[in-house]
C-alpha cells in the first residue's frame, strides 16, 4: 500500500484515475493498494514571530533581530482539517512509502516537505516528476518513481529561499516601520523590483524634452533625410540652401539580412507575450496556464527552459503534424521541421519548454475561456515559428549629396517571410489584422528601384521638420518581467547559470504583492509606482534595493540545488545583512524618523517634554519610550457624554485645564459647565472637575477620578 500526495485536489483526481483509485473518502481517495490525497497549496508556512514569543506581538525595535533558533511551522486555520487528514494518512502502519506528487519544482518540494515534517511521518519518500498531465506522462512517471533523496538539494534550496524571505521580510519590515512610525513592507525580491519601477518613474518625471531638427530633400520619388541638427537656424539655412538645387546619389548599398526564428516559450517569455498581445497580467497568464496544464492541454507551466531534449524529437514532429488541426489559422502556412533549433539537452534542467500536448486534439475548445484559448494558440504558434525558416530581407541604404551636405534613407524588402508569415497569421487571427508597430521608425521608407550611384535628382524640394527627444517609457508587465529576468546581468560572468530577480514561478506573485501592498498600481498595460512606493524606496539603503545582490542570491540558490553551495553559508550571509540593516536603522536621526509625520503638534508632553500629536483615538507623545497618552474617549468623561477634542487637548497640555460648557449630568439629565483639570504625575492623565464659584458662597466645587 502506498500514499500519493498532490498539490491540488484537481491534480489528485487525474492521478487517481490513472491509478484506478475511485472510492471517495473525507479528504482523500482510496483504492486496493493506493491512497491519493492532496494539499491545498501551502498548507503550512513558517510561523509568525509572536508564535515564538508573545512579546513579538508588539513591534519593538529593541527586540530585533528575530532569528528563530528552531524554525516552527504553522497551519492556516482554513486548512487545518485537510492537514489532519494528511497527518493521519502519513502515520498509517500499512503504508510502504509515500509519493510526493506535488508540482515538479522548488515550491512543490517545499509544500510536501512542510506537511511531511509536521506530520512526524518516517515512511520512505518517492518522487513523481512529470512535465505533462497527459495519461502517458503520468503512467511513465509512476513507472519510474525516483527516490526522494535525489531531490534533497532542491528541497534544501526551497527551504533556504523561504527562510531568507522570512528573515528579511520580518526584520526589515519591523525595523523600518518602528523607526519611521509608518508601515513599511520590505521584501527580498519585492523591494529591488519596486526600486526599478521608482528609478524608471524618476527618469520620466525628471526628463526635459529637447527639440532637434531634420531636413528632408525629395525629388523623383526618392526622399532622403539629414542627420539630427540641434540648432533650428542651422536647419532652416540648410533647407533654404538645398531647395530647388540638384542632389546626386552617392551610394546605393544593398545588404541581405536574416532574422532567426524565436526560441520556444519558458514561463516568463509567455507571460511577456500574453501581456503584449492581450494585456494579461503575469498572474492571469499563470493562472490560465495552470488550468490548461491540469486539463492536459499544455505541458508543465513553471519552466525556465526554452528548449526540449533530444529524446523528445519525435514528439515534437508529431505535434507539428497536428498544429494545422489544432490551430486553423496555420492552415496554408509553411511550417518548417527544423527541429534541431529547439533541441539542447544542456539547457533543459528540470523541465523542457512549454508545448501543447497531443491529447489536445479532439478537445472541445468552446469549453475553454477566451483567455485560455488565446494562451493555447500563443504556445502553438510559437512552436511553428521556432522550427520554421529564417526571415530573409534586403536592406537598401541610399546616400545622397546636396550642396555638400549628406542625406540618407533606408528601405526594407522581404525576400523570404519564413517564420514571420506564421507570426502575421497569428496576429491576424487574434488581433483582426491590427498592424505591428514594433521597430518602425520615421526614417524608414520605401526605396524605388532603378537607383544607381551618380544619378542626379534635379530641383529637389527641401524642408525642415522639428522633433523632440522622448522620455523613457513606463514599464509594462512585458518590459518589467524582462527587466527582472535581466537584473544584475552586468554584474555576472557570461557563464553564470541563472541571473535575475525571482524565478519564472515567482515573478507573477511578486508583481501582485507590489500592487496589493499599495506600492505599485496598474494603468492599462503600464505598471507604475505609487507615492507610497516612492516613499519606501527613498528611505531604504542601497543594499536592500540592489537588484544585483538579489540576483546573486538567486544564483546561489541554484548552486545549492546543484549541491555546489552549503545552505548554512547562504543563511549566514542573510543574517549578516540583517545585522548590518539593524545597525543602520539604529543610526537614523530623530529628524529623519519624523519624515512621514511632519504635522503640527497639539502641545508639549507634561511627562517628558516631547511634542504631542493627534492620532485617530488619542493624543500621543512622540517619544516612543514615554507612556503618556490623552485618550479622546476616556472613562472619566464617558459618563458625561464628552470626548476630548483638539482644542481641549491643547489647553490641557498648555495650562492643565480647559473650560467645558456641555457636560452631561446623569443625575439631573441636564448639561452643565465646569473646568476640566488634568495632571500627569505618574505618566498617565488624571482628571478632575472644578466648578465655577457660586454667588455669595466664595467656594467652588471639585471632584476627581484617575483615568485608567
Steps between C-alpha positions, in 0.01 A plus 500: 500500500633846416378859540510768228485868601441761228491877525135553407178293505458527122846352437430224753189399309698466176764290672238286674331423168827368354560297817141362499431655840128580510357477852436845646581563865513818708809681366638216287426223248572136573559190293619144539869576545514878481369813672500840330469827694594862454630819655324830445799690374718599796328327792767621740720809513778608732337631818478873570734649766236507776472120465852482647450763770187698592705819541550506122128570467593863567750635251806637682830588336687384810376142441682476166648298342254211517681185390328176598730242660263226397267580212134430573221436249142614542198363311249756370165482681299428185733209413526326837237242408687383189829497688342275764399261219855497360660457843281198571574347158875560525509311830310190391680176579405328175682741267822396327584849370354840409527659154565874485284591200499876562601722209842405367704799616646685797163605645353151461787362705435757773125437517550125545799533736310720745201266519724192530710654779200631694330161486796332667492224239804277447386299196725506189436773239496452125468777243266526201668738254296574187481784250152425369165384636444281195404142589815362339723743694332410832532127431864537406564712809354238737695229321821693568456644849816653643637471851407816691866538605589586139321831549660579836699796364198646322303468823778668699504791254123540537532507880782758486302720261202496739717571806679786324169658400371466858815640662526803274125563484437474873809684623526774239126570502496531882823700511396769252139506619598563864762758405277701269166444682346396170432152361786432257500152347836370380552183293812321375387509135204736519706801613766492221217459247325806644831688486516439124148643461589808705828555314317489166227737623761743635668500158163574336407773750842662474515482122520830316422462130735666256417609148706388202452548128539310177502610139332283237600524133252350253473453125438238229327274754791481742508671841822521700550648847781687671649401835352664812579871534478668843488862378175605326665786313755257358222270377312790340817616324568148370144463366518838324841417357383166353151597383481504118853369462606159367607198704725212392466137610836427656448140613239224468580213734295181513558244776309178552425436868335223699281493809527169681182330624421551871560235764217308663326654798607470859251639752642853510509549121146367472381742770671786317343412165154450656530847649616651171233335285206486740581719800488205743686541827772249584278352772203465264715320244640262762153425637355417157812305405466288815140421401616396152769280655253326730266452201791321325515754217849643569817384676633610842458878541776612739791424272809713448616320184441595135617166357402133490723194538615274218272215609199726434575547129234254380240653733574844356466372143164342582383829656601690187281270291206572731546879514286592195211301652548654844556852364299555179666836430820304421338310212673608182803634685839347435608330824858377500646196674827647624475306825870535570450866586287419805704205634766567762543249782742728685239776531220283640526451875181394679249566221502557128342798321125552485323289238149398408412135564384239252194441721380849404385361164128433511439718807199732502667840508166676544513383862816704553491865600608758243823555694579130501436476125729796436781359712462157340527654152797710610696191609410307185601769254829545686594138427414557134718813491791341685551220243429709189738673263679827563342822386727634224477861390701740293595830661580785261687809619509802269739790557461827306701823489338843464694825528781314673273352768425128541147358516392136528204261499445134581253252362413132552365239263407148610671222305371206708238555773591177680376494859364856461220358285383290794530797736285708264239223466476480879474877533221512242314221683513656847522871428293525182790613286612783728841598361813451704682821583808337645825635361345758263680836475444830323813451291398170334345550157413305191802526270413510128682263268740612231712724722871500419807683614559831319131550415395866523172622650420842356326783690436325828257630758657552842318557829593487864299320768507528877522198729540446874704258705283239671475422870555141612182294479327378817534131567232265374485152649668382180801731539510470882516121482786534250677745733455259793639216292804704398554681832861498606626340178782752470629388839540132402736304281358377171501139617288568811217249480210706635453872543218736581242587763284210612428196285249440220276336761506795745516819290123521449432483875765768564321743267166419664647568846628839385152593381310355798736672746428836337858554382415464130190544286386396155406753236389299198804292404729727701613424854600810696632574850262675740589786735537245781730292280722801431509588870607148594785490250614847612576381856649156432877441475644405163576140597131425564413647159785333312387291206855367461517364855156340482586347162819365655294331772285336233814369336623363834169321550556334164851400607340351810258302281804358322675415828766766447419725798434435866166626636661619826733731309206647309296568815805644676523761223133584554536541878816711450301729274224528764760600761629768262145621438417528872824688569408742223149549638643571846686796353191663343464849647191616686433760233514238225268271697232769484513536120155339457345692790577863434188612681416778741535399863202546731726590791787387719494175698469577873711192580805518271471831315478356146235605246152345528318412175141416419414142406169339407409412860737700713758775536832320538853590598747484210756335729440125463663441840241725669168349611301826504180496296189718514209286377216673316250261655587426861323349799489824698315699233292222343229528768480871419464420127806702408799428275831685525538708184813669363424838660446342841818294465708805409376694806547202731860458381575873525313600820395174658136605475226580245148637541224267378144627455303190400572228755205269565366420847349153529340606829307801364489408132628848416826646373729709715826695475823438688878524468668169413835468676780261403817383675750236391697423813548128429524524122124464448237766464294554817186712481288703738227763471495848647167683509453877473460683836141540615393857562537596864658169608867568418541125436547284196407134461755227406494134407773273365553155349825345371481410130576133441 
